[in-house]
Amino acid sequence: MDQDTDDDGLSDGEEVFSNRPDPRWLASPNGNFYRLAAFNTWSQASAAARAQGYELTSVQGEAEALWLYDTFGDVGDGFWIGLNGFGGTFEWSDGSSFAYDRWAGMEPNPANSPGGVFVGGPSSTEPGYWYTDLYGSSLRLAVWEAAGPDAPTTALDPLGFDTDGDGLGDGQEDGLDSIIWDGGGLPGVTGTDPLIFVPDADPATTTDPLDLDSDDDGLEDGAEDLDSDGAKGVTETDAANADSDSDGLPDGLELGLTAGTLDTNGAVFVPDSDPLTTTDPLAADTDLGGVEDGVEDQSRDGAVNTWETDPNNGGDEALAFYVSNLSPGQRVHFEAYNGTPGLWIFPAYSIRGAGPTSTTIGISVDLTPPITTLPPAVIDVGGRASFDGPKVPSSVPLGFPVYLQGIEFVISPTILPRASNPVLLPVGAF
């Protein structure tokens, strides 16, 4: 007899009767739970769901359809739902009424009948809309559905060292750093094999043995813990923390990921809008310019937008100036970095254009007259200023462009004024 058949450090009984909340199931606004399942044909996907007491999802309205795509659409290139035409007419596999559809243009395509139905992914002509697939024979991810109000539970696999397949043993992910089940000295009873078991080098931090991507940053746990020891090494991202360098940008986004893994929570994952440019997930300030990556990428989407400085270019942060979103009726917030301690930073703006315009203080600004300056703030000893300005008038229409710039200035014959990076920010946009 063997107390720990798979030698993961957890006894067979612990795994069979663990009855853990299954993190793969995500709660939706309609009270039901949904999870993404592995690549299969439509028939295989349906059979896999039914084998565990579930069904492929039946979509009953626009709100549900939009939530499903927002949550799961970025993980793969489309996913199966329960709708199918194998019986000659389209029907849901769970027997619910077919009262709502979201067909893409030219669908349902007679050339693909009889077939299964999938939600188109990012590469589809109409992402988020429905397409037919002849005989449902393609391999796609699938979405299962379970009725609420409670989330489904599951057990760990007593015959599988690594239940979720992320490369880390179940016991190690649970934080076990030593063998507990050793057979107890009982005749004929064996326990955890020390040649197979991998102890956790950092039991204070754990990951989920049922979740490929415990921190939902788009990277599998095993891909972050490269040496599979359960601890974050100096050259590794943190499998238990989506933002290893604490700069405000998730690790997957910094590495250019546009999609997560099978178990990545799509409601949490942030895809990179510009995957051709990346930053260092282990360095809060990739370009060493003095401003953290998450401050430079104000929208935190991985792209350098017109009102942002570039986290890969330290030269654009000589005097870095950032502006919060311009929300009508709300106070605007300003941030300045790399300023001269003790000097003033004046926010200035124009609604006419980007200049350039020469000034009487000896510098050129990227604003077109008339230029309005706002009350300044003093730059602190760390070269930073963080302060609120006036409220944005409620009458300003959304989308109206405002051109802004920070001006560092003090009356002194020896200290020259400086202008920051220019900022173009539409009203109502981040």
ZAMARGU-4260 file (C-alpha; in steps of 0.2 Angstrom, whole numbers, plus 5000, padded with zeros to 4 digits):
<rodrens>
0) 5000/5000/5000 | 5006/5018/4996 | 5000/5033/5006 | 5006/5045/4992 | 5004/5036/4975
5) 5010/5051/4965 | 5024/5056/4977 | 5018/5074/4977 | 5019/5076/4995 | 5000/5075/4998
10) 4992/5059/5004 | 4980/5050/4992 | 4966/5054/5004 | 4970/5072/5005 | 4969/5074/4986
15) 4953/5063/4984 | 4943/5072/4998 | 4951/5089/4996 | 4934/5096/4988 | 4943/5113/4984
20) 4934/5127/4976 | 4939/5126/4957 | 4948/5142/4952 | 4945/5138/4934 | 4926/5142/4936
25) 4923/5161/4935 | 4907/5169/4941 | 4897/5179/4929 | 4884/5193/4932 | 4870/5181/4928
30) 4874/5171/4943 | 4881/5156/4934 | 4899/5149/4933 | 4909/5147/4917 | 4926/5139/4913
35) 4937/5137/4898 | 4941/5119/4894 | 4955/5111/4883 | 4956/5110/4864 | 4944/5097/4857
40) 4932/5095/4842 | 4914/5100/4846 | 4908/5083/4850 | 4923/5079/4861 | 4921/5095/4870
45) 4903/5092/4874 | 4907/5074/4879 | 4921/5080/4891 | 4909/5093/4899 | 4895/5080/4901
50) 4908/5067/4909 | 4910/5079/4923 | 4891/5084/4925 | 4891/5100/4915 | 4887/5106/4897
55) 4894/5118/4884 | 4887/5135/4888 | 4870/5140/4880 | 4870/5159/4877 | 4853/5167/4881
60) 4856/5185/4878 | 4868/5199/4873 | 4874/5203/4890 | 4880/5185/4893 | 4887/5184/4875
65) 4898/5200/4878 | 4904/5194/4895 | 4909/5177/4888 | 4919/5186/4874 | 4927/5199/4886
70) 4932/5185/4898 | 4938/5171/4887 | 4940/5179/4870 | 4958/5184/4872 | 4964/5166/4877
75) 4963/5157/4861 | 4957/5160/4844 | 4938/5157/4847 | 4929/5144/4858 | 4915/5131/4856
80) 4898/5135/4863 | 4883/5122/4865 | 4874/5127/4849 | 4875/5115/4835 | 4866/5109/4819
85) 4869/5091/4819 | 4850/5087/4820 | 4846/5097/4805 | 4841/5113/4815 | 4851/5123/4827
90) 4848/5119/4845 | 4857/5120/4862 | 4865/5104/4868 | 4858/5107/4885 | 4840/5108/4878
95) 4837/5126/4882 | 4827/5136/4870 | 4836/5144/4855 | 4829/5162/4856 | 4845/5172/4854
100) 4858/5172/4841 | 4874/5182/4837 | 4879/5176/4820 | 4893/5184/4810 | 4889/5190/4793
105) 4885/5177/4780 | 4882/5165/4795 | 4875/5152/4797 | 4885/5146/4782 | 4876/5131/4773
110) 4893/5125/4767 | 4897/5121/4786 | 4881/5112/4790 | 4879/5101/4799 | 4891/5108/4811
115) 4896/5115/4828 | 4896/5133/4833 | 4910/5143/4840 | 4913/5161/4845 | 4925/5170/4834
120) 4942/5175/4841 | 4953/5190/4838 | 4958/5184/4821 | 4940/5182/4815 | 4932/5195/4803
125) 4920/5198/4817 | 4927/5194/4834 | 4914/5189/4847 | 4901/5184/4834 | 4896/5166/4830
130) 4903/5155/4816 | 4898/5137/4810 | 4912/5123/4808 | 4908/5108/4797 | 4905/5093/4808
135) 4913/5103/4822 | 4929/5095/4817 | 4942/5108/4821 | 4951/5108/4838 | 4946/5123/4848
140) 4944/5128/4866 | 4927/5127/4874 | 4917/5135/4887 | 4907/5125/4900 | 4893/5132/4911
145) 4887/5127/4928 | 4872/5134/4937 | 4875/5145/4953 | 4874/5150/4966 | 4889/5140/4972
150) 4905/5138/4962 | 4909/5120/4957 | 4922/5111/4968 | 4935/5098/4963 | 4948/5087/4970
155) 4967/5085/4966 | 4972/5070/4956 | 4980/5056/4968 | 4988/5048/4952 | 4995/5064/4945
160) 5010/5072/4952 | 5005/5089/4944 | 4986/5090/4943 | 4986/5106/4933 | 5000/5102/4921
165) 5010/5118/4925 | 5026/5108/4929 | 5025/5110/4948 | 5020/5096/4960 | 5004/5098/4969
170) 5012/5097/4986 | 5025/5110/4981 | 5012/5122/4975 | 5003/5120/4992 | 5019/5125/5001
175) 5025/5108/5007 | 5044/5109/5011 | 5046/5091/5019 | 5039/5074/5018 | 5024/5071/5029
180) 5018/5054/5023 | 5033/5042/5024 | 5023/5026/5027 | 5023/5028/5046 | 5034/5013/5049
185) 5019/5001/5045 | 5023/4984/5037 | 5020/4984/5019 | 5015/5003/5018 | 5026/5015/5008
190) 5024/5034/5007 | 5031/5049/4998 | 5047/5044/4987 | 5060/5057/4992 | 5068/5055/4975
195) 5052/5061/4966 | 5045/5074/4979 | 5051/5092/4976 | 5050/5102/4992 | 5045/5120/4992
200) 5060/5132/4994 | 5048/5146/5000 | 5033/5138/5009 | 5027/5156/5014 | 5021/5159/4996
205) 5010/5146/4987 | 5002/5144/4970 | 4986/5135/4965 | 4989/5116/4960 | 4972/5117/4950
210) 4977/5133/4941 | 4990/5134/4927 | 4991/5153/4930 | 4989/5157/4948 | 4992/5176/4947
215) 4983/5178/4930 | 4997/5187/4922 | 4996/5176/4906 | 5011/5165/4911 | 5010/5147/4917
220) 5016/5145/4935 | 5030/5133/4929 | 5036/5146/4916 | 5038/5158/4930 | 5047/5146/4942
225) 5060/5141/4930 | 5070/5130/4942 | 5053/5122/4949 | 5059/5125/4967 | 5044/5135/4973
230) 5054/5151/4977 | 5056/5166/4966 | 5074/5167/4960 | 5083/5183/4955 | 5080/5179/4937
235) 5062/5173/4938 | 5046/5182/4938 | 5034/5178/4953 | 5021/5165/4950 | 5011/5171/4965
240) 5012/5189/4960 | 5006/5196/4943 | 5018/5211/4945 | 5035/5205/4950 | 5044/5222/4950
245) 5029/5231/4957 | 5029/5245/4943 | 5010/5243/4940 | 5012/5233/4924 | 5008/5214/4925
250) 5022/5202/4920 | 5014/5195/4904 | 5010/5213/4898 | 5028/5218/4900 | 5034/5202/4890
255) 5022/5206/4876 | 5008/5193/4879 | 4992/5196/4869 | 4983/5181/4876 | 4984/5170/4892
260) 4984/5152/4896 | 4970/5140/4897 | 4967/5145/4916 | 4971/5163/4914 | 4956/5174/4921
265) 4952/5184/4906 | 4943/5197/4917 | 4960/5200/4926 | 4973/5197/4912 | 4979/5213/4902
270) 4984/5210/4884 | 4998/5220/4877 | 4992/5232/4864 | 5009/5233/4856 | 5018/5216/4858
275) 5032/5221/4847 | 5039/5232/4861 | 5042/5225/4878 | 5049/5230/4895 | 5058/5221/4909
280) 5046/5212/4921 | 5060/5212/4934 | 5065/5230/4933 | 5053/5244/4938 | 5062/5256/4927
285) 5067/5247/4912 | 5076/5262/4903 | 5084/5268/4919 | 5077/5286/4916 | 5071/5289/4933
290) 5052/5285/4931 | 5044/5268/4933 | 5037/5259/4918 | 5019/5259/4925 | 5020/5278/4927
295) 5027/5281/4909 | 5014/5269/4902 | 4999/5278/4910 | 4986/5269/4901 | 4995/5252/4906
300) 4991/5244/4889 | 5009/5241/4883 | 5009/5254/4870 | 5017/5271/4870 | 5002/5283/4867
305) 5004/5301/4862 | 5002/5308/4879 | 5015/5295/4887 | 5033/5294/4889 | 5042/5278/4882
310) 5048/5266/4896 | 5061/5260/4884 | 5068/5277/4881 | 5077/5285/4896 | 5080/5301/4886
315) 5062/5307/4886 | 5061/5308/4905 | 5073/5323/4908 | 5058/5332/4916 | 5043/5320/4915
320) 5026/5326/4916 | 5010/5316/4917 | 4991/5321/4918 | 4977/5310/4925 | 4962/5308/4914
325) 4952/5323/4911 | 4935/5319/4917 | 4922/5333/4916 | 4917/5339/4933 | 4932/5331/4942
330) 4949/5338/4947 | 4964/5335/4936 | 4979/5327/4944 | 4997/5331/4939 | 5013/5321/4942
335) 5031/5327/4939 | 5047/5317/4940 | 5065/5321/4938 | 5062/5339/4943 | 5075/5351/4951
340) 5071/5350/4970 | 5065/5366/4977 | 5059/5373/4960 | 5041/5376/4954 | 5032/5366/4941
345) 5019/5375/4932 | 5006/5365/4922 | 5002/5374/4906 | 4989/5370/4893 | 4982/5375/4876
350) 4966/5370/4867 | 4973/5377/4850 | 4987/5365/4846 | 5005/5358/4849 | 5015/5373/4845
355) 5030/5376/4845 | 5030/5393/4853 | 5044/5404/4859 | 5042/5411/4876 | 5048/5427/4885
360) 5057/5416/4898 | 5069/5409/4885 | 5062/5392/4881 | 5051/5385/4868 | 5035/5375/4873
365) 5024/5363/4863 | 5008/5373/4865 | 4999/5385/4853 | 4993/5402/4860 | 4983/5406/4870
370) 4992/5397/4883 | 4985/5396/4901 | 4996/5392/4916 | 4989/5384/4932 | 4995/5386/4950
375) 5011/5377/4952 | 5018/5365/4965 | 5035/5364/4973 | 5046/5350/4968 | 5051/5339/4983
380) 5069/5333/4987 | 5066/5317/4977 | 5063/5327/4961 | 5044/5324/4962 | 5028/5334/4963
385) 5011/5326/4964 | 4996/5338/4965 | 4979/5342/4960 | 4973/5356/4948 | 4956/5364/4945
390) 4940/5354/4940 | 4938/5351/4922 | 4922/5361/4916 | 4907/5350/4915 | 4903/5358/4899
395) 4918/5352/4889 | 4913/5339/4877 | 4920/5321/4878 | 4935/5319/4866 | 4939/5337/4865
400) 4959/5338/4864 | 4969/5347/4877 | 4988/5350/4875 | 4998/5351/4891 | 5015/5353/4897
405) 5025/5356/4913 | 5036/5371/4915 | 5050/5371/4928 | 5054/5389/4932 | 5060/5400/4946
410) 5066/5418/4945 | 5085/5416/4945 | 5099/5422/4934 | 5108/5405/4936 | 5094/5392/4935
415) 5087/5390/4917 | 5068/5385/4915 | 5064/5368/4908 | 5049/5361/4898 | 5043/5344/4900
420) 5037/5331/4888 | 5021/5337/4879 | 5005/5329/4883 | 4990/5327/4872 | 4975/5321/4881
425) 4957/5320/4875 | 4943/5325/4888 | 4936/5309/4895 | 4951/5298/4890 | 4965/5291/4900
</rodrens>
